[in-house]
Amino acid sequence: LLRYVQERVTITSLHSAFRPEVVDWIEGQIREFQPWKFSIVHRDLRLRHLLLPKNKTPVLIDWEFANISEPAQDLAKLIFDGVVNHGKDYTTFIKHVLSRYSQARRISYDELLSRVLVFLPIIPLEHTASFVARKPLGYAEAVDADLAFIQKIYEQNQ
């Protein structure tokens, strides 16, 4: 995981420089991370992949990236998508998502938050590295939004 992140930081640095303390923080989070439990994860959990029919069970679609990983990875992707792509307030949305999940799974909120914070900066790094490598129209703005998201997470957790 650490090597993967270091590669993404290198690719992203072709567009915009990372502050060294932010990179150190991300790497420190990964070094301290101990896998908790693994399960099948979606790996592309976004609001648009969640169908909410009235009075029925929610349905999750588009499973082509699914694999076995830490469930916190999916929660991080959902939070990133809600904040960056749908304008949700970071503090409110992360509390909402994690409190619902921790209650449903009977997991400590603080433990869940610490696990999600490992993956939360990795999601935009993945996104950004893809944009920098392909350079689609409007990629610079998307990269800047991703980096701003990482910076916000860093600042709120110092």
Residue pairs with C-beta under 8 A, 6 or more apart in sequence:
1 30
1 33
1 122
2 27
2 30
2 31
4 122
5 26
5 27
5 30
5 122
5 125
6 27
7 129
8 122
8 125
8 126
8 128
8 129
9 18
9 23
9 26
9 125
11 128
11 129
11 132
11 133
12 18
12 125
12 128
12 129
12 132
12 143
12 147
14 132
15 128
15 132
15 140
15 143
16 143
16 144
16 147
18 147
19 151
21 154
22 121
22 150
22 151
22 154
25 154
25 157
25 158
26 121
26 122
26 125
26 150
26 154
29 117
29 118
29 121
30 118
33 115
33 118
35 70
36 70
36 72
36 115
37 70
37 71
38 68
38 69
38 70
39 68
39 69
39 71
40 66
40 67
40 68
41 66
41 67
41 68
41 69
41 70
41 71
41 73
41 74
42 49
42 60
42 62
42 63
42 65
42 66
42 74
42 77
43 65
43 66
43 67
43 69
43 73
43 74
43 77
44 62
44 64
44 65
44 77
45 60
45 74
45 75
45 77
45 78
45 81
46 77
46 78
46 81
46 85
47 78
47 81
47 82
47 85
47 86
49 60
49 61
49 62
50 58
50 59
50 60
50 61
51 58
51 59
51 60
51 61
52 58
53 59
70 115
70 119
72 112
72 115
72 116
72 118
72 119
73 119
75 97
75 98
75 101
75 112
75 116
75 119
76 116
76 118
76 119
76 120
76 122
76 123
77 119
77 123
78 97
79 90
79 93
79 94
79 97
79 116
79 120
80 120
80 123
80 124
80 127
80 149
82 88
82 93
82 97
83 89
83 90
83 93
83 149
84 124
84 145
84 146
84 149
90 152
90 156
91 156
94 113
94 116
98 109
98 112
98 113
98 116
99 109
101 107
101 112
102 108
102 109
102 112
117 153
117 157
120 153
121 150
121 153
121 154
124 146
124 147
124 149
124 150
125 146
125 150
127 142
127 146
128 142
128 143
128 146
128 147
131 139
131 142
131 143
131 146
132 139
132 143
